[in-house]
Structure formats: structure tokens, C-alpha cells
Amino acid sequence: MTTAVVTGAGGFIGGHLCARLVADGWTVSVITRGAAPANTHKLNVAVDAGSNALALEFQAVEVVYHLAGLAHEGIADSNAGDLQDLNVVGTVSVVKAAVEAGVPAVVWLSSIKVLGDVSADPFRPDDPYQPGNAYAQSKMAAELSLADACTGNTRVAIVRPPLVYGEGVRGNYLKMLRWAAFGLPLPLARATAPRSLVGVANLCDLLVRLGRQGVGVFHVADPQDVSVSALLTELASLFGRRSRLFGVSPGILQSLTPAAGQQAVYSRLFDPLQVDQSKTCHTLDWHPPFEAREQMEAMVKWFQLQR
């Protein structure tokens, strides 16, 4: 039986990972501000308790999954100090604690955004950093800081996902779900740039694999990329609705967005962002086991139950 600690277990990805680990027979302890997920044990410590306090809780643990941190959708209500404390200092503290406790493996969730918001070619793990906002800069800083923390026999795997979706999704993907569910007309028929996404089931499958093997940086995505227009059309179909997208020149929309402070929104809709995960697949002999449609079907059913 494998033992793990999951930080950020109360979050969207953390909840799914805990459920997967428990289903696989792992013994799971969690660090979370809220209630512990089903069949897990909540540790009486916080991520910001310091490496010494954390190391005491990591004794006899085989894998630490570090998912806690300020999520991308939270940056509007945060400041540079929050990002530094949660995403950089907190990450280094967790890794140092794992090293001190002799934990064999740490798996940490970074973000593909450390490489930028637009990809001329699919992003590879060794591409140069080009973070576009404060959130991405904090993830980059944490990645760079881990070079000093990764000592001893603890192996560290860094995972850079693109936008993650699935049951319980939040942020921008939840907004798209609402648009599709209500059948709202949207000027996005020309939003045809390829975008990499990853379903939470595929992400968790990789995280479980990395708990057993792998060191370094790993990219992950669903088997096929999708455009925003194709995604909204697919979601509308799953809701039993006809897509009501119409075409407006992207140039016109782009000219309107700076005044509203929404240039980043335009980029997420119309610019390509693709992830090259060939190194992950080759190194680990792993491929995403779930197709996007089956993951979207489960997510739509979840969404309908919430309404």
C-alpha cells in the first residue's frame, strides 16, 4: 500500500486526485483549509507552517503531491506578496520538508503559462520562460527556486498542465459551460486557433504515474487539441442545444478589448496555445487514457445536477 500527502486537497484538482488515490488503494493524508475529502485523513498543519513542522508530518510518507497555491483565477484579488508566499515560498518549504523527512518523491503542479500565453509551436519542456502575468511569474520563480531545494534522494517531478476541466471545474471553463448551457449567441465562430486542454482524469492519471516514477519537468494534455469554437459547439451538443456562434472579425474584437482591459481574454479565445507532451509519453511510457468527449460528458452531467 502506498502512502501520500496531498496539499490543496480541497481544490478542484486536489479533490479528484484524492478520490483517484483512494480508489487505487492508497492511504491518503491531506493538508487543506476545509474538510478532508472522503476516506482521507486531515493533518493538523498548514502549508505555511514551515519546513520543520511539515517534515514531522511527512515521516513514513512515500509521495507528497503539492497542489496548494493561489490559482490563476485568484490573481485579481491577490497581490505580489500573496503570490510570493503561497506559490513560491510555500512550494520551496514543502519540497525542503519532504527532503528533510526522506520522502522518496514530490510531485508539484506548476503551469504551462510559465512558457507564455501564445505558442507559435507547441511548447516543449526545455523552451525558455516567457511568463505573461504575475501568476505565471510566481510559478516560474518557484520552478527556479526548486533547484536549491532538490537535494538528497528525493526526486521531484514538475507538471505543467494547460487549462484543466472536469466535474467541479471553476474559472473560465465554468463560464464556457454556462454559455453553452444557456445557448447564448457568441461572436466566436472564428475562434479556430488550436488550444491544448487536459481533462482532470487524464491529469490525475499522470500524477499517479509520477508518484511511482519520473523526475524533471513533464507536460500533459488531452490526446487532441481543440479550438474555442469547436469546444463550444461540442458542449452545446452535449447540452442538447444548437451552437449559436456567429462570425466577427478577430481584428475588430481585438481593437475593442484593450479599452476594456480584456486583452488577455482575447488571447485565450483567438490565439493558439499548444503543448508538446511527447517527452512525457516517451519517458514514462504513458499516454492519456481518456478521450476528451467522455470527460466532457461527465462534466456536463455534473453541471446539470448543480442547476
N, C-alpha and C positions, 0 to 999 in steps of 0.2 A: 504494500500500500504506500502511495506517495503522499507526502505532507506538503502543503503550500500555505503561504500567507498571501492574501490579495489586498492591496491597498486600493482605496477608492471603490470598494465593493458595492456601495450604494448607488453608483452611477450606472448609466445605460450599458456600457461595455462590461463593467465590473459585475453587474448582476447576471449577465449572460455567461460570463466566464465562470463564475461560481457555480451556476447551475450545470454547466458542462463538466466541470471538475468533479462535482459531487456525483453526477450521473456515471462518470468513469471510475468511481470508487475511491477518489482522493479524500483525504482528511484535510479540511479547509478551515483556516482561521482568517479573520478579516480585520482590517482597520478601516472604520467608517464612522461618520458622524451620526448616521441614523441607525436603524435596526439592522441586525445582521440578516443576510439572505437565508432562506430556508436551509436547514441542515449544515450550517456553518457556526463557528464559534467566534464571538467578538472579543478581540483583545482590548485590554484596558490601557491603551496607549494611543497617542496621536502621531501622525506623520512628522509633525514639527517638534516632537519630544526630544530630539537629539539622537545621535548615533548610538550613544552608550545605552540609553533606555530601550531603543529599538533592538539593539543586539541581544538584550536579555530575552526579548520575546521571540527572536529568530532562532533560538537554540533548537537543535534537532529538526530544523525545517530543511526540506530539500530544494524548494523553489520559492523565491519571492517574486510575485507579479506586482510590479509597481505601476498602477494606473491612476493614482491620485494626482490631482493638479488642477489648475484653472483651465477649464475647457475653452475652446475657441469662441463659443457663443457668449462666454462670460467676460470678454475683454472690454466690452462697452461700459461695464460697471466696475472696472478694476483700474489700478494704476500700476506704474512700473514696479513699485515696491511689492505689491501683491504677486505679480508675475515672478519677480526675483525670488521671493520667499517660497512660493508654492512650487513653481516649475523648475527652478534651478537649485536653490539651497535644499529644498525638500528631497529632490531626486538624489543629489550627492549624499545627503545624510542617510537615505535608505540603502544606497549601494555600499557606503562605508560600513554601516551596521551589519549588512549581510556578509561582508568580507571579515569583519571582526568576529562574527558568530560562526564563521566557517561554512556558510550556506553554499552548496555547490553551484547554484545558478540563480541569476536575477534576469528577469525579462521585463523590459521597460518600454512603455508606449510613448514614442515621440510623434512626429507628424511629417508627412511628405512636404508640408509647407516650408520646412527649413530650406528646401531647394528652390522655392519660388511658387508663384501662383499661376504661371503660364509655362507650358513646355513646348518648345519648338520640336523637340524629340522626346520620347518617353524618358522620364527621369530614372537614372541609374544610381545605385548606392554611392558610387565614387564621384558623382557630379559635384561641382562646387556649391557651397552655400550661397543662397540668394533669398534670405527671408524677407517677406514683404510687409510684415506688420509686427507689432510688439509681441503678440503671441508666438509667432514663428521665431522671432529673435530669442525669446526665452527658451524655446525648445533647442535652438542651436547652441545657446550658451550652456545648457545642461549637457548636451552631447559632448561639447568640447571639454567641459569640466570633468566628465567621467574618466578622461584619460588618466588623471591623477588618482582617482578613487579606485580604479580597476586594478587592484593588486592581489597578491596571494593566489589561491587556487579557485577563486570564484569566477566563473565565466559569466559574461554579461552579453545579452542579446538585446539589440535596439530594433524596434519595429516602427516603420514609418508608413502608416496607413493613409490613404486619401479619405474622402468623406465616407463615413460608416453609417449604414442604415440597417433597420430591422425592427422587430417588435420593441416598443418603448423608445423609439428614436425621438430626438429633440432637435432644436435648431432649424437650420434651413431646409432639411429634408422633411421635417414635420410640416413646414409651410407649404411645400410642394404637395404633400399628401392632402392637405386641406383644400388647396386649389383644385386638385383632381377630383376630390370627393364631391365638391360643390359644383363642379362643371363650369368654373369661371372662364370666360374668354380671356386669353392672354396673347400678347403680341410676340410670341416666341417660336413661331413656325420656322424662322431662320436660325434658331439656336442649334446649329447642327455640328458644332465642334465636338470631337471625341473627348469624353471625360472618363477617367477611371474612378470607379466606386468599389467599395467592398462591403458585402453583407456581413453582419456581425457573426453569423455562423461560420463563415469562412475565416474571419479574423480569429475567432476563438479556436478553431481547429489548428491554425498556425501557432497560436500562443501555447497550446497544449504540446505540440511537437517541439517547440523551442524549450519547453520545460525539461525535455529529455536530451536534446542535442542542439548544438549551434552556438556560435559566438560571432559577434560583429553586428553589422547593420543588415536588416532584411526589409525588403519592400513586399507589399502584398496588395492584391486587387482581385476582383472577380475575374472569371475567365474571359469575358468580353467587355470592352468599353462601350459606352452609350452616350448619346448626346442628350442635352436637356429636353429638346423637342421630342425625341424618341422615348425618353423616360416618362414624360408627362402623358404621352399618348398611351403608353403601356399601363400606367397607373389608372388612367381614365377607363381603359378597357376592363381592368380588374374590378373597378367600382361599377361596371355595367353602364358606363357613360360614353358618349361620343366625345372625342377630343375637340375642343373649341379653340384651337390655336389659329392665329392669323399672322400674316407676314407684315413686318415693318422693317425697313432698312436698319441693320445694326448701327450704321453710321448716325442715323437720326437719334436712335436711343442713346448712343454713346455721347452725342452732343448735349443731351438733356441731363445725363447723370451727374456730371461734375458739380453743377449748380445745387443739386440736391444732396451732395456728399455721398453718392452711391456708386462711385466708380468701381469699387471692389465688387459690388453686386453685379454690375455689367460684366466684369471679367469672369465671374463664376458661371454666368449664363452663356456667354458667347465665345470665350477663349478656350483653347484646348488645355487639358491637364491630364497627361497620361503617365502611367507608372510602369516601369520595366521590372518585372518580378522574376525574370529568367534566372538570375543568380540564386534567389531563394529556392526556386523549384529544383535547380540542379544540385545545389549544395545539400539540401535536406531530402532530396528525392521525394518531394511533396508537390501536390497540385491542389488548387481549391476544389473541394469535393462537392460543393453545392452550386447549382445554376442560379442565376440572378432571379429568374421568374419564380422559382419555388420559394425563395426568400422573400420576394415582394408579395407573393400570395399570403404568406403567413403574417407579414406586416399589415397588409390591408385588412385581414380578418381581425387582428388585434385592434386596429384603428376603429373599425366599425363597432366593436364591443365597447369602446370608450365613449361613444357618442350617445 
